[in-house]
Amino acid sequence: MSQRAIELAQHADATEDAATQQIKVALREVEFGNGAQVRNEVASALPRSSTTSVRILAALALARAGDTDRAQKMADDLQKENPLNTMINGYWLPTIRAAVEISRKNPKKAIQILEAAAPYELGIPAPSLAFGATLYPVYLRGQAYLTLRQGSAAAGEFQKYVDHRTVVNSYPLGRWPASALPAPMPCSTTPRPALLTRISSLSGRTPTRASQS
């Protein structure tokens, strides 16, 4: 479906839409452990369109894929270009920079950075990734707590997906906190309360991303 959306946008000469869709697909893939092609997808999408929205999503995708230097540079450029934009500076930039620090194995710094996003984390900022909220700052904060082996704190973050399930609709992060799943827990069959209990009990595991089931 996403590939079809990209093709339709290309045929309609809607270059920004095509680039946005391409990076959205790459971002979803990297969250499920399929990030090998992210750099190529971003490299393909940006020449089509380098709007602020496209670069925000590209920076986040690169950060999640481990291309931290480039993601950091893009975030710095976005800040310089949008010094008064509340949602970019309050939501997207902390999210991108926290993703950078998680990739760099600095979870404590990621949590500190995400403090700035707390007032906005339940919002639906542009560019939208889905119909509804993604709670990306929540997701990354939970992942950072798991890296620190603070299972109870991580479960508290992922509980927000339960508490706000009417806000989080179609984006994969709203279905399961994928990065929180220690293998071999099956994300598609484990009831969410049991999942959160398991996460809460984690104290000596290094988190792994879930693969799609």
N, C-alpha and C positions, 0 to 999 in steps of 0.2 A: 504494500500500500504506500509506504513512504517513497520507494523507488518510483512508483507511478506518479506521485505528486511532484517529484523532481523532474520527471520527463515532461509532464504537462506544463510546468512552469517554464521549462526550457523552450518548448514549442510556442508558448505564448510570449516569449521574449521577456519574461518576468525574471530578470537575472538575480535580483535580490532574493526573491522567493525561492528560486532554485538553489542558490548558495545557502540560504538559511535551512532549507529542508535537508540538504546534503550534510551540513554540520550537525543538525539535530540527530540524524541517523547515526553519524559517527559517535556522538556523545552517548546515545543509548547503548551502542555497541560496547564502548569502553567501560560503561558501568556494569556490564555483564561479562567482563573479562576478555572482550574481543577487540582490543585496542591496537592491534598491529597495523591497521590501515589508517589510523586517525591522522597521522601526519600527511599521508598522501591525499586524504579527503580534504583536509584543510588547505593544502597546497593547490588543490584543484578548484576549491570553492572561492578562495579569496580573489583570484584574478577576475572572476565574474562580478563580484561585488565586495567592496570593502567598507560598507556602511558601518556605523557604530554598532548597530544590532548584530550584524554578521560577525564583527570582530569580538564582541562580547562572548558570543557562543563559541567562537573559534578559540579564544584564549582559555575558556573553561575546559573545552575538549582537550586542548594541548596539555593543560595542567594535569588533568586526570590521566592522560596517557604518559605522563612523565617528562614531557618536553618543557621543563620548568623555566629554563632561561628565556625561551621565546614567549612563554605565557606571561612571565613577569614583565618582560619588556612591553608586551601589548597592554597589560594592565596599567603600567606607568603612563603609556601614551594616552590611554583612555582617560585617565585621571587628569592629565594636563589639558586635554581637549574639552573636558566636561566638568570643570571645577565646581559648578553650582547645581549639578544634576543630582537630586537627592537619592533616587533609586540606583543610579549607577554607583555613586559613592557609598551609599548605605547598604546596598544589597549585593550588587554584582561584583564590585571590586573586592570586598571582604571574602566573598565566596570563591573567586578566582585565586586570591592570594592564599586563602586557607587550603585550597586544593594543591597549590604549589608546595606549601609547607608539608602537607601530608605525603606528597610524593617524595619530598626531601627527608622524610622520616623525622619531622619536627612537629609531632602532634600537639605538644603544649603550646607552641607558638600559633598553631592553627586555631586552637580554642580561644586564645587571646584575641586573635584577629577577628574571629566570628562574633565577639561581643558587640561590635559595631552593627552587625546585621540583625541582632535580636529584635529591635522594634519593627523590623520589616519582614521577618522570615515567614510570616503567614500570608504575605501579600502575593499578588500576581503581577510582577513587574514586567515591563517590556524589555527585551523581546520575550514573548511567551513561548514556553516549550511545549505546552499542552493546554487543553481546555481545563483550567483549574490551576491550583498552586502545585509546586513541586517540593517546597520546603527544602530546597537544596542546602541552605545553611544548617538546618537541623540534621540532615543526612550526613553532612561532612563532620559536624560536631560529634555525632554518634560514632562515626568511624574513627575519629581521633581518640575518643574515650576508649574504644576497643583496642586501639593500638597501645594505649597506656594500660590496658588490662583492667580498666575500671568498668566492669560489666554493668553494675547498677546504674551508673551515670549514663552509659550508652543506652540501656533499656529505657531510661527516662526520656531520652531524646526520641527514640523510635516510637515510644508510646504516643507521641504527638501525632503520628500518622493515624493512630486509632482515634484519638480525641478529635481530630479535625478531618475525618474521612469524607465529610460532605464537601470539604473544600478541595481535597486532593482527589482528583477523579481519574484521568486516563493515563497519567505518566507512570512508567514502571516503578519509580521510587515510591509511589503511593500504594503499590500493591504489596511489595515486600521490601524490607530494608536489606537489599541484596548483599551489600558489602559486609553486613553483620553476620552472615551465615557461616558458621564454622563447618567445613566439610566433615562428614558427608551429609549434613542435615538437608533434607529435600525441601526446598523453598515452596514448591507447588502443593505439597501435601500436609505440611505442618500447620496446625491451627495457629493463628496469630498469638493468642494468649500463651500457648506453649512455647512458641518461638521467643517471645519476650522474656519468659521465665528462663529459658535456656541462655539467652544473651546475658541476663542479669547475673547468672551464675558463673559466667566466664571470669576467670582471674589469671589463668596461666596459658591462654591460647593466643596465638597471633592470628588476627582475623584474615579470612580469605574471601575474595569475591565469589559470589555464587555464579555458577554457569546456568544458562537457560535450560529449563526442563522441557 
